[in-house]
Protein backbone atom coordinates (compact mmCIF):
# COMPACT_ATOMS: atom_id res chain seq x y z
CA UNK A 1 0.00 0.00 0.00
CA UNK A 2 2.78 2.42 0.92
CA UNK A 3 4.62 1.88 -2.38
CA UNK A 4 1.44 2.40 -4.40
CA UNK A 5 0.90 5.84 -2.88
CA UNK A 6 4.48 6.85 -3.65
CA UNK A 7 4.13 5.60 -7.23
CA UNK A 8 0.87 7.51 -7.65
CA UNK A 9 2.53 10.67 -6.29
CA UNK A 10 5.34 10.27 -8.85
CA UNK A 11 2.85 10.06 -11.70
CA UNK A 12 0.87 13.05 -10.45
CA UNK A 13 4.04 15.11 -9.99
CA UNK A 14 5.32 14.25 -13.45
CA UNK A 15 1.98 15.16 -14.99
CA UNK A 16 1.88 18.47 -13.15
CA UNK A 17 5.42 19.31 -14.20
CA UNK A 18 4.42 18.92 -17.85
CA UNK A 19 1.90 21.75 -17.49
CA UNK A 20 4.88 24.07 -18.06
CA UNK A 21 5.20 22.68 -21.58
CA UNK A 22 1.88 24.33 -22.34
CA UNK A 23 3.56 27.71 -21.89
CA UNK A 24 6.23 26.79 -24.41
CA UNK A 25 3.60 25.80 -26.97
CA UNK A 26 1.68 29.02 -26.48
CA UNK A 27 4.89 31.05 -26.72
CA UNK A 28 5.89 29.40 -29.99
CA UNK A 29 2.45 29.97 -31.46
CA UNK A 30 2.38 33.63 -30.49
CA UNK A 31 5.89 34.31 -31.79
CA UNK A 32 5.18 32.68 -35.15
CA UNK A 33 1.87 34.54 -35.40
CA UNK A 34 3.53 37.87 -34.71
CA UNK A 35 6.42 37.23 -37.09
CA UNK A 36 4.14 36.14 -39.93
CA UNK A 37 1.96 39.20 -39.39
CA UNK A 38 5.03 41.44 -39.54
CA UNK A 39 6.32 39.71 -42.69
CA UNK A 40 2.94 40.11 -44.35
CA UNK A 41 2.87 43.83 -43.60
CA UNK A 42 6.48 44.54 -44.53
CA UNK A 43 8.16 41.84 -46.66
CA UNK A 44 11.49 43.71 -46.61
CA UNK A 45 12.05 42.75 -42.96
CA UNK A 46 11.78 39.03 -43.72
CA UNK A 47 15.39 38.13 -42.84
CA UNK A 48 15.49 40.04 -39.57
CA UNK A 49 12.09 38.79 -38.41
CA UNK A 50 12.88 35.20 -39.35
CA UNK A 51 16.12 35.22 -37.36
CA UNK A 52 14.45 36.67 -34.27
CA UNK A 53 11.49 34.30 -34.61
CA UNK A 54 13.72 31.22 -34.73
CA UNK A 55 15.67 32.46 -31.71
CA UNK A 56 12.43 33.04 -29.78
CA UNK A 57 11.16 29.59 -30.73
CA UNK A 58 14.38 28.02 -29.46
CA UNK A 59 14.05 29.75 -26.09
CA UNK A 60 10.37 28.81 -25.79
CA UNK A 61 11.11 25.20 -26.67
CA UNK A 62 13.86 25.09 -24.04
CA UNK A 63 11.25 25.64 -21.32
CA UNK A 64 9.24 22.65 -22.58
CA UNK A 65 12.36 20.49 -22.67
CA UNK A 66 13.22 21.46 -19.08
CA UNK A 67 9.71 20.41 -18.03
CA UNK A 68 10.17 17.08 -19.78
CA UNK A 69 13.51 16.51 -18.04
CA UNK A 70 11.96 17.24 -14.64
CA UNK A 71 9.12 14.82 -15.39
CA UNK A 72 11.58 12.07 -16.33
CA UNK A 73 13.61 12.75 -13.18
CA UNK A 74 10.48 12.40 -11.07
CA UNK A 75 9.49 9.15 -12.74
CA UNK A 76 12.81 7.33 -12.94
CA UNK A 77 15.15 8.80 -10.31
CA UNK A 78 13.02 9.58 -7.28
C-alpha positions in Angstrom: 0.0 0.0 0.0 2.8 2.4 0.9 4.6 1.9 -2.4 1.4 2.4 -4.4 0.9 5.8 -2.9 4.5 6.8 -3.7 4.1 5.6 -7.2 0.9 7.5 -7.7 2.5 10.7 -6.3 5.3 10.3 -8.8 2.8 10.1 -11.7 0.9 13.0 -10.4 4.0 15.1 -10.0 5.3 14.2 -13.5 2.0 15.2 -15.0 1.9 18.5 -13.2 5.4 19.3 -14.2 4.4 18.9 -17.9 1.9 21.8 -17.5 4.9 24.1 -18.1 5.2 22.7 -21.6 1.9 24.3 -22.3 3.6 27.7 -21.9 6.2 26.8 -24.4 3.6 25.8 -27.0 1.7 29.0 -26.5 4.9 31.1 -26.7 5.9 29.4 -30.0 2.4 30.0 -31.5 2.4 33.6 -30.5 5.9 34.3 -31.8 5.2 32.7 -35.2 1.9 34.5 -35.4 3.5 37.9 -34.7 6.4 37.2 -37.1 4.1 36.1 -39.9 2.0 39.2 -39.4 5.0 41.4 -39.5 6.3 39.7 -42.7 2.9 40.1 -44.3 2.9 43.8 -43.6 6.5 44.5 -44.5 8.2 41.8 -46.7 11.5 43.7 -46.6 12.1 42.7 -43.0 11.8 39.0 -43.7 15.4 38.1 -42.8 15.5 40.0 -39.6 12.1 38.8 -38.4 12.9 35.2 -39.4 16.1 35.2 -37.4 14.4 36.7 -34.3 11.5 34.3 -34.6 13.7 31.2 -34.7 15.7 32.5 -31.7 12.4 33.0 -29.8 11.2 29.6 -30.7 14.4 28.0 -29.5 14.0 29.8 -26.1 10.4 28.8 -25.8 11.1 25.2 -26.7 13.9 25.1 -24.0 11.3 25.6 -21.3 9.2 22.6 -22.6 12.4 20.5 -22.7 13.2 21.5 -19.1 9.7 20.4 -18.0 10.2 17.1 -19.8 13.5 16.5 -18.0 12.0 17.2 -14.6 9.1 14.8 -15.4 11.6 12.1 -16.3 13.6 12.7 -13.2 10.5 12.4 -11.1 9.5 9.2 -12.7 12.8 7.3 -12.9 15.1 8.8 -10.3 13.0 9.6 -7.3 
